[in-house]
Amino acid sequence: MLESAPPAKNAISVDYTLRRFNANVRFTHFGRVTLIDWLDTEDVYLAKVTTDVSLSYDLTDHVTLVAGAANLFDVYPTLQDTETESGGNFDAVQMGFSGRLVFARLNFRL
């Protein structure tokens, strides 16, 4: 089967707010992907699950501080053979290839 994206991408998210605090957790499942490379062999990307988390606090009615991580557990796509895969080690067919991203931001509302 020749695919350029997962046949299924499923997400579940849990969001909890208590007064000025908020917590969010999201799990995203990326289905298995099979690509046919230029040598007519299959390159298989296994199904993966990523986890995103964020915590926020409303400093005022108009300012919120947020901290979190995307891809918390540093999940990577299946490593491919660069001799046959033209897209490099990680073709961009799943959740990206840069691993964990930790962030903090300040949100302003009018």
C-alpha distances in whole Angstrom, upper triangle without the diagonal:
4,6,10,12,12,11,14,17,20,24,27,31,34,37,41,44,47,50,49,46,43,40,36,33,29,26,23,20,17,13,11,9,6,7,8,12,14,15,11,11,9,11,10,12,14,15,19,22,24,28,30,34,37,41,43,47,49,51,53,52,51,49,46,46,42,40,37,34,30,28,31,30,28,25,22,19,17,19,17,19,20,21,17,16,18,18,20,20,19,17,18,14,16,20,21,23,27,27,30,32,36,38,41,42,45,44,47,47,50
4,7,9,11,11,14,17,20,24,27,30,34,36,40,43,47,49,48,45,42,39,35,33,29,26,22,20,16,14,12,8,6,5,6,9,12,14,11,11,9,10,10,12,14,16,19,22,24,27,29,33,36,40,42,45,47,50,51,50,49,47,45,44,40,39,36,32,29,27,30,29,27,24,21,17,17,18,16,17,18,19,15,14,15,15,18,18,17,14,15,12,15,18,19,21,24,26,29,30,34,36,39,40,43,42,45,45,48
4,6,7,8,11,13,17,20,24,27,30,33,37,39,43,46,44,42,38,35,32,29,25,23,19,17,13,11,10,6,6,6,8,11,14,16,14,13,11,10,10,11,13,14,16,19,21,24,26,30,32,36,38,42,43,46,48,47,45,44,41,40,37,35,32,29,25,24,27,26,24,21,19,15,15,17,15,18,18,20,16,14,15,14,17,17,15,12,12,9,11,15,16,18,22,23,26,27,31,32,36,36,39,39,41,42,44
4,7,9,12,13,17,19,23,26,29,32,35,38,42,44,42,40,36,34,30,28,24,22,18,16,13,12,11,7,8,7,10,11,14,17,15,15,12,11,11,11,14,14,16,18,19,23,24,28,30,34,36,39,41,44,45,44,42,41,38,38,34,33,30,27,23,21,25,25,23,20,17,14,15,16,15,17,17,19,16,13,13,11,15,15,13,9,9,6,9,13,13,15,19,20,23,24,28,30,33,33,36,36,38,39,41
4,6,8,9,13,16,19,22,26,28,32,34,38,40,39,36,33,30,26,24,20,18,14,13,9,9,9,7,9,9,13,14,18,20,18,17,14,13,12,10,12,12,13,15,16,19,21,24,27,31,33,36,38,41,42,41,39,38,35,35,31,30,27,24,20,19,22,22,20,17,15,12,14,16,16,18,19,21,18,15,16,13,16,16,13,10,9,5,7,10,12,14,18,18,21,22,26,27,30,31,34,33,36,36,39
4,5,7,10,13,17,20,23,26,30,33,36,39,38,35,31,28,25,22,18,16,12,10,6,5,6,5,9,10,14,16,20,22,19,18,15,13,11,9,10,8,10,12,14,17,19,23,26,29,32,35,37,40,41,41,39,38,35,34,31,29,26,23,19,18,21,20,19,16,15,12,13,16,16,19,20,23,20,17,18,16,18,17,14,12,11,7,7,10,12,15,18,18,20,22,25,27,30,31,34,33,36,36,39
4,7,10,14,17,20,24,27,30,33,37,40,39,36,33,30,26,23,20,17,14,11,8,6,7,7,10,12,15,18,21,23,20,19,16,15,13,12,12,10,13,14,17,20,21,25,28,31,33,37,39,42,43,42,41,40,37,36,33,32,28,26,22,20,24,23,22,19,18,15,16,19,19,22,24,25,23,20,21,19,21,21,18,16,14,11,10,13,16,19,22,22,24,25,28,30,33,33,36,35,38,38,40
4,6,10,13,17,20,23,27,30,33,36,36,33,29,26,23,20,16,14,10,8,6,5,8,9,13,15,18,21,25,26,24,22,19,18,15,13,12,10,11,12,14,17,19,22,25,28,30,34,36,39,40,39,38,37,34,33,30,29,26,23,20,18,21,21,21,18,17,15,17,20,21,24,25,28,25,22,23,21,23,22,19,17,15,12,10,12,16,18,21,21,22,23,26,28,30,31,34,33,35,35,38
4,7,10,13,17,20,23,26,30,33,32,29,26,23,19,17,13,11,7,6,5,6,10,11,15,17,21,23,26,28,26,24,21,19,16,14,13,10,10,10,11,13,15,18,21,24,27,30,32,35,36,35,34,33,30,30,26,25,22,20,16,15,18,18,18,15,16,14,16,20,21,24,26,28,26,23,24,21,23,22,18,17,14,11,9,10,13,17,19,18,19,20,23,24,27,27,30,29,32,32,35
4,7,10,14,17,20,24,27,30,30,27,23,20,17,14,10,8,6,5,7,8,12,14,18,20,24,26,30,31,29,28,24,22,19,16,15,11,11,9,11,12,14,16,19,22,25,28,30,33,35,33,33,32,29,28,25,24,21,19,16,15,17,18,18,16,17,16,18,22,24,27,29,31,29,26,27,24,26,24,21,20,18,15,12,12,16,19,20,19,19,20,22,24,26,27,29,28,31,31,34
4,7,10,13,17,20,23,26,26,23,19,17,13,10,7,6,4,6,9,11,15,17,21,23,27,29,32,34,32,31,27,25,22,18,17,13,12,9,9,10,11,13,16,19,21,24,26,30,31,30,29,28,25,25,21,21,18,16,14,13,15,16,17,16,17,17,20,23,25,29,30,33,31,28,29,26,27,25,22,21,19,17,13,12,16,19,20,18,18,18,20,21,23,24,26,25,28,28,31
4,7,10,14,17,20,23,23,21,17,14,11,8,6,5,7,9,12,14,18,21,24,27,30,32,36,38,36,34,30,28,25,22,20,16,14,11,11,10,11,12,14,17,19,22,24,28,29,28,28,27,24,24,20,20,17,16,14,14,15,16,18,17,19,20,23,26,28,32,33,36,35,32,33,29,30,28,25,25,22,20,17,15,19,21,22,20,19,19,20,21,23,23,25,24,27,27,30
4,7,10,13,17,20,20,17,13,11,7,6,4,6,9,12,15,18,21,23,27,29,33,35,38,40,39,37,33,31,27,24,22,19,16,13,12,10,9,10,11,14,16,19,21,24,26,25,25,24,20,20,17,17,14,14,13,14,14,16,18,18,21,22,24,28,30,34,35,38,37,34,34,31,32,30,26,26,24,22,19,17,20,22,22,20,18,18,18,19,20,20,22,21,24,24,27
4,7,10,13,17,17,14,11,8,6,5,6,9,12,15,18,21,24,27,31,33,37,38,42,44,42,40,36,34,31,27,25,22,19,15,14,11,11,10,11,12,14,17,19,22,24,23,24,23,19,19,16,16,14,15,15,16,15,17,20,20,23,24,27,30,33,37,38,41,40,37,38,34,35,33,29,30,27,26,22,20,23,25,24,22,20,20,19,19,20,20,22,21,23,23,26
4,7,10,13,13,11,7,6,4,7,9,12,15,18,21,24,28,30,34,36,39,41,44,46,45,43,39,37,34,30,28,25,22,18,17,14,12,10,10,10,11,13,15,19,20,19,20,19,16,16,14,15,13,15,15,17,17,19,22,22,25,27,30,33,36,39,40,44,42,39,40,36,36,35,31,32,29,28,24,22,24,26,26,23,21,20,19,18,18,18,19,18,20,20,23
4,7,10,11,8,6,5,6,9,12,15,18,21,25,27,31,33,37,39,43,44,48,50,48,46,43,40,37,33,31,28,25,21,19,16,14,12,11,10,10,12,14,17,19,18,19,18,15,16,14,15,15,17,18,20,18,21,24,25,28,30,33,36,39,42,43,47,46,42,43,39,40,38,35,35,32,31,28,25,27,29,28,26,23,22,20,19,19,19,19,18,20,20,23
4,6,7,6,4,6,9,12,15,18,21,25,28,31,34,36,40,42,46,47,50,52,51,49,46,43,40,36,35,31,28,25,23,19,17,14,12,10,9,10,11,14,15,15,16,16,13,14,13,15,15,18,20,22,21,24,26,28,31,33,36,39,41,45,46,49,48,45,45,42,42,40,37,38,34,34,31,28,30,32,30,28,25,23,21,20,18,18,18,17,18,18,21
4,6,5,6,9,12,15,18,21,25,28,31,34,38,40,44,46,49,51,54,56,55,53,49,46,43,40,38,35,32,28,26,22,20,16,14,11,11,10,11,14,15,14,17,16,14,15,15,16,18,21,22,25,23,26,29,30,33,36,39,41,44,48,49,52,52,48,49,45,45,43,40,41,38,37,34,31,33,35,33,30,27,26,23,22,20,20,19,18,20,19,22
4,6,8,11,14,18,21,24,27,31,34,37,40,42,46,48,52,53,56,58,57,55,52,49,46,42,41,38,34,31,28,25,22,19,16,13,11,9,9,11,12,11,14,14,13,14,15,17,19,22,24,27,26,29,31,33,36,38,42,44,47,51,51,55,54,51,51,47,47,45,42,43,40,40,36,33,35,37,35,33,29,27,25,23,20,20,18,17,18,17,20
4,7,10,14,17,20,24,27,30,33,36,40,41,45,47,50,51,54,57,56,54,51,47,45,41,40,37,33,30,27,24,21,17,14,11,8,5,5,8,9,9,12,11,9,10,12,14,16,20,22,25,24,27,29,31,34,37,40,42,45,49,49,53,52,49,49,45,45,43,40,41,38,38,35,31,33,34,32,30,27,25,22,20,17,16,14,14,15,15,17
4,7,10,14,17,21,24,27,30,33,36,38,42,44,48,48,52,54,53,51,47,44,42,38,36,33,30,26,24,20,17,14,11,7,6,5,7,10,12,12,14,12,10,10,10,12,13,17,19,22,20,23,26,28,31,33,37,39,42,46,46,50,49,46,46,42,42,40,37,38,35,35,32,29,30,31,29,27,24,22,19,17,15,15,14,14,16,16,19
4,7,10,13,17,20,23,26,30,33,35,39,40,44,45,48,50,49,47,44,41,38,35,33,30,27,23,20,17,14,11,8,6,5,6,9,12,14,14,15,13,10,10,9,11,11,15,16,19,18,21,23,25,28,30,34,36,39,42,43,47,46,43,43,39,39,37,34,35,32,32,28,25,27,29,27,25,21,20,17,16,14,14,14,13,16,16,20
4,7,10,14,17,20,23,27,30,32,36,37,41,42,45,47,46,44,41,38,35,31,30,27,23,20,17,13,11,8,6,5,6,9,12,15,17,17,18,16,13,12,10,10,9,12,14,16,14,17,20,21,25,27,30,33,36,39,40,44,43,40,40,36,36,34,31,32,29,29,26,22,24,26,24,22,18,17,15,15,14,15,15,15,18,19,22
4,7,10,13,17,20,23,26,28,32,34,38,39,42,44,43,41,37,34,32,28,26,23,20,16,14,10,8,6,5,6,9,12,14,18,20,19,20,18,14,14,11,11,9,11,11,13,13,16,18,19,22,24,27,30,33,36,37,41,40,36,37,33,33,32,28,29,26,26,22,19,21,23,22,19,17,16,14,14,14,15,16,16,19,19,23
4,7,10,13,17,20,23,25,29,31,35,36,39,41,40,38,34,31,28,25,23,20,17,13,11,7,6,5,7,9,12,15,18,21,23,23,23,21,18,17,13,12,10,10,10,11,10,13,15,16,19,21,24,27,30,33,34,38,37,34,35,31,31,29,26,27,24,23,19,17,19,21,20,17,15,15,14,15,16,17,19,19,22,23,26
4,6,10,13,16,19,22,25,27,31,33,36,38,37,34,31,28,25,22,20,17,14,10,8,6,5,6,9,12,15,18,21,24,26,25,25,23,20,19,15,14,11,11,9,10,10,12,14,14,17,18,21,24,27,31,32,35,34,31,32,28,28,26,23,24,21,20,16,14,16,18,18,16,14,14,15,15,17,18,21,20,23,24,27
4,7,10,13,16,19,22,25,28,30,33,35,34,31,28,25,22,18,16,13,10,7,6,5,7,9,12,15,18,22,24,27,29,29,29,27,23,22,19,17,14,12,10,9,10,11,13,12,15,16,18,22,24,28,29,33,31,28,29,26,26,24,21,22,19,18,14,12,15,17,17,15,14,15,16,18,20,21,24,24,27,27,31
4,7,10,13,15,19,21,25,27,30,32,30,28,25,22,19,16,14,11,8,5,5,7,8,12,15,18,21,24,27,30,32,31,30,29,25,24,21,19,16,14,11,9,12,12,13,11,13,13,16,19,22,26,27,30,28,25,26,23,24,22,18,18,16,14,11,9,13,15,16,14,14,15,17,19,21,22,25,25,28,28,32
4,6,10,12,16,19,22,24,28,29,27,25,22,19,16,13,11,7,6,4,7,9,12,15,18,22,24,28,30,33,35,35,34,32,29,28,24,23,19,17,14,12,14,13,14,11,13,12,14,18,20,23,25,28,26,23,25,22,23,21,17,17,15,13,10,9,13,15,17,15,16,18,20,22,25,26,29,28,32,32,35
4,7,9,12,15,19,20,24,26,24,22,18,16,13,10,9,6,5,6,8,12,14,17,21,24,27,30,33,36,37,37,36,34,31,30,26,25,21,18,15,13,15,15,15,11,11,10,12,15,17,20,22,25,23,20,21,18,19,18,14,14,12,9,6,7,11,13,16,15,16,18,21,23,26,27,30,30,33,33,37
4,6,10,13,17,19,23,24,22,20,16,14,11,9,7,5,7,9,12,15,17,21,24,28,30,34,36,39,41,40,39,38,35,34,30,28,25,22,19,16,19,18,17,14,13,11,12,16,17,20,22,24,22,19,21,19,20,18,15,15,14,10,8,10,14,16,19,18,19,22,25,27,30,31,34,33,36,37,40
4,7,10,14,16,20,20,18,16,12,11,7,6,5,4,8,11,14,17,20,24,27,31,33,37,39,42,44,44,42,41,38,36,33,31,27,24,21,18,21,19,18,14,13,10,10,13,14,17,19,21,19,17,19,17,18,16,14,13,13,10,9,12,14,16,19,18,21,23,26,29,32,33,36,36,39,40,43
4,7,10,12,16,17,15,13,10,8,6,5,7,7,10,14,16,20,22,26,29,32,35,39,41,44,45,45,43,42,39,37,34,32,29,25,22,19,22,21,19,16,14,10,10,13,12,15,17,19,16,14,15,14,16,15,12,11,11,8,8,12,13,15,18,19,21,24,27,29,33,34,37,37,40,41,44
4,7,10,13,14,12,10,6,6,5,6,9,11,14,17,19,23,25,29,32,36,39,42,44,47,49,48,47,45,42,41,37,35,32,29,25,22,25,24,22,19,16,12,11,13,11,14,16,17,14,12,14,14,15,15,13,11,13,10,11,15,16,17,21,21,24,27,30,32,36,37,40,40,43,44,47
4,6,10,11,9,8,6,5,6,8,11,14,16,19,21,25,27,31,34,37,40,44,46,48,50,49,48,46,43,42,38,36,33,30,26,24,27,26,23,20,17,13,12,13,11,12,13,14,11,9,11,11,13,13,12,10,12,9,12,16,16,17,21,22,25,27,31,33,36,38,41,41,44,45,47
4,7,8,6,5,5,6,9,11,15,17,20,23,25,29,31,35,37,41,44,47,49,52,54,53,51,49,47,45,42,40,37,33,30,27,30,29,27,23,20,17,15,15,12,12,13,13,10,9,11,12,14,15,14,12,15,13,16,19,19,20,23,25,28,30,34,36,40,41,44,44,47,48,51
4,5,5,6,6,7,10,13,16,19,21,24,26,30,32,35,38,42,44,48,50,52,54,54,52,50,47,46,42,40,37,33,30,28,31,29,27,24,20,17,15,14,11,10,10,10,6,6,7,10,11,13,13,11,14,14,17,20,19,19,23,24,28,30,34,36,40,41,44,44,47,48,51
4,5,7,9,10,14,16,20,23,25,28,29,33,35,38,41,45,47,51,53,55,57,56,54,52,50,48,45,43,40,36,33,31,34,32,30,27,23,20,18,17,13,12,11,10,7,7,8,11,13,15,16,14,17,17,20,23,22,22,25,27,31,33,36,39,42,43,47,47,49,51,53
4,6,9,10,14,17,20,23,26,29,31,35,37,40,43,47,49,53,55,57,59,59,57,55,52,51,47,45,42,38,35,32,35,34,31,28,24,21,19,17,14,12,12,10,7,9,10,14,15,16,17,16,19,19,22,25,24,24,27,29,32,35,38,41,44,46,49,49,52,54,56
4,7,9,13,16,19,22,24,28,30,34,36,40,43,46,49,52,55,57,59,58,56,55,52,50,47,45,42,38,35,32,35,33,31,28,24,21,19,18,15,13,14,13,9,11,12,15,16,18,18,16,19,18,21,24,24,24,28,29,33,35,39,41,45,46,49,49,52,53,56
4,7,10,13,16,19,22,25,28,31,34,37,41,44,47,51,53,55,57,57,55,53,50,49,45,43,40,36,33,30,33,31,28,25,22,18,16,15,12,11,13,12,8,10,12,14,15,16,16,15,18,17,19,23,23,22,26,27,31,33,37,39,43,45,48,48,51,52,55
4,6,10,12,15,18,22,24,28,30,34,37,41,44,47,50,52,54,54,52,50,47,46,42,40,36,33,30,27,30,28,25,22,19,15,13,13,10,11,13,13,10,10,13,14,15,14,14,13,16,14,16,20,20,20,24,24,28,30,34,37,40,42,45,45,48,49,52
4,7,10,13,15,19,21,25,27,31,34,38,40,44,46,49,51,51,49,47,44,42,39,37,33,29,26,23,26,24,22,18,15,12,9,10,7,8,11,11,9,7,11,11,12,11,11,10,13,11,13,16,16,16,20,21,24,27,30,33,37,38,42,42,45,46,49
4,6,9,12,16,18,22,25,28,32,35,38,42,44,47,49,49,47,45,42,40,37,34,31,27,24,21,24,22,20,16,14,10,8,9,8,10,13,15,12,11,14,13,14,12,11,11,13,11,11,15,15,15,19,19,22,25,29,31,35,37,40,40,44,45,48
4,7,9,12,14,18,21,24,28,31,34,38,40,43,45,45,43,41,38,37,33,31,27,24,20,17,20,18,16,13,10,7,5,8,8,11,14,16,14,12,14,13,13,11,9,9,10,8,8,11,12,12,16,16,19,22,25,28,31,33,36,37,40,41,44
4,6,10,13,17,20,23,27,30,33,37,40,42,44,44,43,41,38,36,32,30,26,23,20,16,19,16,15,12,10,7,6,10,11,14,17,19,17,15,18,16,16,14,12,13,13,11,10,12,14,14,17,16,19,22,25,27,31,33,36,36,40,41,44
4,7,10,14,17,20,24,27,30,34,37,39,42,41,40,38,35,34,30,28,24,21,18,15,17,15,15,11,11,8,9,13,14,18,20,23,21,18,21,18,19,16,14,14,14,11,9,10,13,14,17,16,18,20,23,26,29,31,34,34,37,38,42
4,7,10,13,17,20,24,27,31,33,36,38,38,37,35,32,30,26,24,20,17,14,11,13,11,11,8,8,7,9,12,15,19,21,24,22,19,21,19,19,16,13,14,14,12,8,8,11,12,14,13,14,17,20,22,26,28,31,31,34,36,39
4,7,10,13,17,20,24,27,30,33,35,35,34,32,29,27,23,21,17,14,12,9,11,9,10,8,10,10,12,16,18,22,24,27,26,23,24,22,21,19,16,17,15,14,10,9,12,13,15,12,13,15,17,20,23,25,28,28,32,33,36
4,7,10,14,17,20,24,27,29,32,32,31,29,25,23,20,17,14,11,8,5,7,7,8,6,9,10,13,16,19,23,24,28,27,24,25,22,21,19,16,17,15,14,10,8,11,12,12,10,10,12,14,16,19,21,24,25,28,29,33
4,7,10,14,17,21,23,26,29,29,28,26,22,20,17,15,11,8,7,5,6,7,9,9,12,14,17,20,23,26,27,31,30,27,28,25,24,22,19,20,18,18,14,11,13,15,14,11,10,11,12,14,17,19,22,22,26,27,31
4,7,11,14,17,20,23,25,25,24,22,19,17,13,11,8,6,4,5,6,9,10,11,14,16,19,22,25,28,29,33,32,29,29,26,26,24,21,22,19,19,15,12,14,15,14,12,9,9,10,11,13,15,18,18,22,23,27
4,7,10,14,17,19,22,23,22,20,16,14,10,9,5,5,7,8,7,10,13,14,17,20,23,25,28,32,33,36,36,32,33,29,29,27,24,25,23,23,19,16,17,18,17,14,11,11,10,10,12,14,16,17,20,22,25
4,7,10,13,16,18,19,19,16,12,10,7,6,4,6,8,11,10,14,15,17,20,23,26,28,31,35,35,39,38,35,35,32,31,29,27,28,25,25,22,18,19,21,19,16,13,12,10,9,9,11,13,13,17,18,22
4,7,10,13,16,17,17,14,10,8,6,5,6,9,12,15,13,16,18,21,24,26,30,32,35,38,39,42,42,39,39,35,35,33,30,31,28,29,25,22,23,24,22,20,16,14,12,11,10,11,12,13,16,18,21
4,7,9,12,13,13,10,7,5,4,6,9,12,15,18,16,20,22,24,27,29,33,35,38,41,41,45,45,41,41,37,37,35,33,33,30,31,28,24,25,27,24,22,19,17,14,12,9,9,9,10,13,14,18
4,6,9,10,11,9,6,5,7,9,12,16,18,21,20,23,25,28,30,33,36,38,41,45,45,48,48,45,45,41,41,39,36,37,34,35,32,28,29,30,28,26,22,20,17,14,12,11,10,10,12,14,17
4,5,7,8,6,4,6,9,12,15,19,21,24,23,27,28,30,33,36,39,41,44,47,47,51,50,47,47,43,43,41,39,39,36,36,34,30,31,33,30,29,25,22,20,17,14,12,10,9,10,11,14
4,7,8,5,5,7,10,13,17,20,23,26,25,29,30,33,35,38,41,43,46,49,49,52,52,49,48,45,44,43,40,41,38,39,36,33,33,34,32,30,27,24,21,18,14,12,10,10,10,12,14
4,5,5,7,10,13,16,20,23,25,29,28,32,33,35,38,40,44,45,48,52,51,55,55,51,50,47,47,46,43,43,40,41,38,35,35,37,34,33,30,27,24,20,17,15,11,11,10,10,12
4,6,8,12,14,18,21,24,26,29,29,33,34,36,38,40,44,46,49,52,52,55,55,51,50,47,47,46,43,43,40,40,38,34,35,37,35,34,31,28,25,22,19,16,13,11,9,8,9
4,7,10,13,17,20,23,25,28,28,32,33,35,37,39,43,44,47,50,49,53,53,49,48,44,45,44,41,41,38,38,36,33,33,35,33,32,29,26,24,20,17,14,10,8,6,5,6
4,7,10,14,17,20,22,26,25,29,30,32,34,36,40,42,44,47,47,51,50,47,46,42,42,41,39,39,36,37,34,31,31,33,30,29,26,23,20,17,13,10,7,6,5,6,9
4,6,10,13,17,19,22,22,25,26,29,31,33,37,39,41,45,44,48,48,44,43,40,40,39,36,36,33,34,31,28,28,30,27,26,23,20,17,14,11,8,6,5,7,8,12
4,7,10,14,16,20,19,23,24,26,29,31,35,36,39,42,42,46,46,42,42,38,38,36,34,35,32,33,30,26,26,28,25,24,20,17,14,11,7,6,5,6,9,12,15
4,7,10,13,16,15,19,20,22,25,28,31,33,36,39,39,42,42,39,38,35,34,33,30,31,28,29,26,23,23,24,21,20,17,14,11,8,6,5,6,8,11,13,17
4,7,10,14,12,16,17,20,22,25,28,30,33,36,36,40,40,37,37,33,32,30,28,29,26,27,24,21,21,22,19,17,14,11,8,6,4,6,9,11,15,17,21
4,7,10,9,12,13,16,19,22,25,27,30,33,33,37,37,33,34,30,29,27,25,26,23,24,21,17,18,19,16,14,10,8,6,5,6,9,12,14,17,20,23
4,6,5,9,10,12,15,18,21,23,26,29,29,33,33,30,30,26,26,24,21,23,20,21,18,14,15,15,13,10,7,5,4,6,9,12,15,16,20,22,26
4,5,9,9,10,12,15,18,20,23,27,27,30,30,27,27,23,23,21,18,19,17,17,14,11,11,12,11,8,6,5,6,8,11,13,17,18,21,23,27
4,6,5,6,9,12,15,17,20,24,24,28,28,24,25,22,21,19,16,17,15,16,12,9,10,10,9,6,5,7,9,11,15,17,20,21,25,27,31
4,6,8,11,14,17,19,23,26,27,30,30,27,28,25,24,21,19,21,19,19,16,13,13,13,12,8,6,7,8,11,14,17,20,22,25,27,31
4,6,9,13,15,17,20,24,25,28,28,26,27,24,23,20,18,20,19,19,16,13,14,13,12,8,7,10,11,14,17,21,24,25,29,31,35
4,7,10,13,14,18,21,22,25,25,23,24,21,19,16,14,17,16,17,14,11,11,10,9,5,5,8,11,14,18,21,24,26,29,32,35
4,7,9,11,15,18,20,23,23,20,22,19,17,14,12,14,14,14,11,9,10,9,9,6,7,11,14,17,20,23,27,28,31,33,37
4,7,8,11,15,16,19,19,16,18,15,14,11,8,11,11,11,9,8,8,6,8,6,9,12,16,19,22,25,28,29,33,35,38
4,6,9,13,14,17,16,13,15,12,12,9,6,8,9,8,7,7,7,7,10,9,12,15,19,22,25,27,31,32,35,37,40
4,6,10,12,15,14,12,15,13,11,8,7,9,11,10,9,11,11,10,13,12,16,19,22,25,29,31,35,35,39,40,44
4,7,9,12,12,10,13,11,9,6,6,9,11,12,12,13,12,10,13,13,17,20,23,26,30,32,36,37,40,42,45
4,6,9,8,7,10,9,7,5,6,8,11,12,13,15,14,12,15,16,20,22,26,29,33,35,38,39,43,44,47
4,5,6,6,9,10,8,7,9,11,14,15,16,18,17,15,18,19,23,26,29,32,36,38,41,42,46,48,51
4,5,5,7,8,5,6,9,10,14,15,17,19,17,15,17,19,23,25,29,31,35,37,41,42,45,47,50
4,6,8,10,9,9,12,13,17,18,20,22,20,18,21,23,27,29,33,35,39,41,44,45,48,50,53
4,6,9,9,10,12,12,15,16,18,21,20,18,21,23,27,29,33,35,39,41,44,45,48,50,52
4,6,6,7,9,8,12,12,15,18,16,15,18,20,24,26,30,32,36,37,41,41,44,46,49
4,6,9,10,8,11,13,16,18,16,15,18,21,24,26,30,32,35,37,40,40,43,45,47
4,7,7,5,8,10,13,15,12,12,15,17,21,22,26,28,32,33,36,37,39,41,44
4,5,6,9,12,14,15,12,11,13,16,20,21,25,27,31,33,36,37,40,42,45
4,6,10,11,13,14,11,9,12,14,17,20,23,26,30,32,35,36,39,41,45
4,6,8,9,10,8,6,10,11,15,17,21,24,27,29,33,33,37,38,41
4,6,8,10,8,8,12,14,17,19,23,25,28,30,33,34,37,38,41
4,6,7,6,7,10,12,16,17,21,22,26,27,30,30,33,34,37
4,7,7,9,13,14,17,18,22,24,27,28,31,31,34,35,38
4,6,8,11,12,14,16,19,21,25,26,29,29,32,33,36
4,7,9,9,11,12,16,18,21,22,26,26,29,30,33
4,6,8,10,11,15,17,21,22,25,26,29,31,34
4,6,9,11,15,17,21,23,26,27,31,33,36
4,7,8,12,14,18,20,24,25,28,31,34
4,7,10,13,17,19,23,25,28,30,34
4,7,10,14,16,20,22,25,28,31
4,6,10,13,17,18,22,24,28
4,7,10,14,16,20,23,26
4,7,10,13,16,19,23
4,7,10,14,17,20
4,6,10,13,17
4,7,10,13
4,7,10
4,7
4
